[in-house]
Amino acid sequence: MDRPPAMFIADSLGLDFLNSVATPVDTPVDWLDDGDGLIDWLAQAKLVLPEELDALTARARPADLDEVADQARALREWFRGFVLEHAGRPLTAKALHELGPLNGILERDETFLQVGPRHGEEGLALQRTRRWRSPESLLLPIGEAMAKFVCDEDFSDVKACEGHNCTMLFADHTRRRARRWCSMAICGNRAKQAAHRDRLKSRQ
C-alpha cells in the first residue's frame, strides 16, 4: 500500500503513536495497517535503527509482522482511551491501576549497556542496546515512548486539533498554550480559508 510519510506533529512520540491513524487530507490513513506499515513507521519515528529493523524483518515471516501490527493497533486504541480520559488535567498516581497493558509490555524488555562508538563524533559512549528476539519486541520501543509520555508530560497540555474531522492529538508546549491545530499548513490553513469564505458570504 502506498502511504504518505508519517506525521510527527504532536511534540511527543507517545502522542505521535496515537496519530499513526489519521485523516490528514480527507482520506483516512493507518500507517500501522500491516507489518510493512509498522516497520516503516518505526523507521520514520527513529525508534529502531534501520540495521536492526532489517535484521529482524529478514528473520520474521510477513504473517508474524502483520500479527504484531494487529497488536500495535490494539495497543494504540487502548492508549487513546487512556489519554482522552485524562487529557486536560494533571495525571496523578491514581491512574496507575489503569496502566496494566503498558507495564505488561515494558516488563518483557531485554536491554543492556554496552560501550560503543560515539555517534557523529570521535570517542566512545555508553549505549543501551536491546535484544530483538522476536517480532513482538517491536512493541518495546513503542511502549517506552508511551511510558515516557505518561511520566514526563503534563496531561493538562494534551489537546485535540480543532480542525474539522481531524483526530490528531498534540502536546501544547507553546508559551501561552494557545496552539489550536495539528499543523498550521493543514488544519490551520483550512480554518483560515473557511473563515475567509464565511466573511465573504456575510458581506453579500
N, C-alpha and C positions, 0 to 999 in steps of 0.2 A: 504494500500500500504506500502511495506517495503521501507523505505528511509534510506540512510546512515545518520549519525549525521550531523546536520547543520554545516556550516563552518563559523567561525568568524575570518577572517584574515585581515579585512580592517582597523583595528585600529580606527574604528568609527562605532557605531551601526547604524547610518543613512546609511552608505555605506553597512554594512552587510545586511541591509534590501534589498538593491538592489541585493546583492549576494545571496538572498534566491531562485533565479533561476540561475542555473549554469551548466556547464559541467565539473565537477571535474576530472572524469576519463572516457572520451569517451562518456558516456551516459548522456544526459540532465536530470537534477533533478530539480523539482519545489517543494520546501518544503512547499509552500502555496497552493497546488493544491486542497485542500478541507479543511473543517472546522477542522478536526483532525490534519491535517498538520499545520494549523495556530496555534492551541493550542500548539502543540509540539514545533514549532519554538519559540513562545513567552516564553515557559518554558526554552528552551535551552539558549535563549538570556537573561534570567533573567529579563525580562521586566515586568512580572507579577508574584506575589508569587504563588507557587503551590496551596495553600489552596484557593486562590481567583479564580484561574482557575478551580479548582474542583467544587467550589460552583456555578460558572457561567455556566459551562457545564452541571451541574445537572439540572439547570433550563431551559436551552435552548434546542430547537429542533435541531436535526442534520441539517435539511434543513436551519435553520436560521444561523447556524455556517458556512455552505457552502456558504451562501449568503455574509456573512462578508468576507470570504476568497476571493470571487469574487471581492469585493470592495478593499481588500488589494492588490490584483494583479493589479487592475486598478490604484490604488494609486502608486504602485511601478513603473509601466511603465511611468506614468506621471512624477514621480520624477527622473527616469532615464533620460528622455529627458531633464529635467531642469539641472541636474548635468552635463551631457555631453555637453550641450550648454555652460556652464560657466566654465568647468574644464580648468585648466591651467593658470588661471589669477584670481586675487583677485575679490571677489564678491562685488559689490557696491550696494548702495541704489536704483539704477535704476532697479534692479531686483525685487524689492518689488511687483510691479504690476503683476508679474508672479506667485506669491505665494498664490493666492486666494484659490486653493484647499487645501493647507496645513493649512492656517489660518481658513478655514471653519471647519476643523476637530478640531483644537485647541479650537475654541470658544464653542464647545459642552461640554468641560470638566467640571467635578464637583469634585473638590478636596478640602480638608480641613485639617487643622493641628490638631494633637491630641498628647497628652502625652502618651507615651507607654514605654515598656521595651527597654533598650539599647541592640542592637543585639550583642551577643558574649561576653558581659561583664555585670558587676553589674551596677545598676543605671537606671535612666530614661532618655529619649531623646524625643525631639520634632520631630514628624514624620508627613510627608504628606501622607494622605490617600485618596483613590479615591472611589467614589461610582460607582459600576458596575451595572448600571440599566438595561442594555440590551446587547446582543451580539455585537452590534455596538461599545460599549465602548472599545472593544478590540483594536480598531484602535487608541485610545487615546495615549497609551504609544509609539506606533509606530510613531505617529505624533510628539510626544515630542522628540523622538530620532532624527527624521528628522530635527526638528527645531533647536535642539542643534547643529547638524552638520552644518546647514546653517549659524547660528550665530557665532559659535565658531571656525570653521575650515577655514584655508586658502585654497581657491579653487585652488591656484597655486600648492598645494601639491597633488591634486587628480590625480591619474594615472590609466590607464588600464593595466592589466597584459599583458606582451609581449608574453605570451605562445600561441602556435598555437591553434586556435579555442577557447581560453579561453575568457570568458566575464567578469571576475571578476574585480572589481574596488577596489582601496585602497587609503588611505591617507599615503603618503610617509613622515614619521617622522624621517627617518634616518639622521644622521649628515650631510652627503653630498648630501642628496636627490638622492641617487643612486639606490634605490630599483627598481627592474625590474619585479619581479614575485609576484603573489598572495601568493605562497608558494614555498620555495626552494625545499621542499620534493616532490612537484608535478611538477609544470611547470618548475622550475629551474633545477630540475634533468633531466627532459625530454630534455631541451635545451642543457644541458651538454652532454647527450647521443647522441643527433643529431649532435652536433659539433664534437664529437669523431668519429662518423661514417663518417662524411664528411672528416675528416683528414685522416682516413684510406683509403677512396676511392681515395683521391688526391695522395696518395703515390703509388697506384697500377698502 
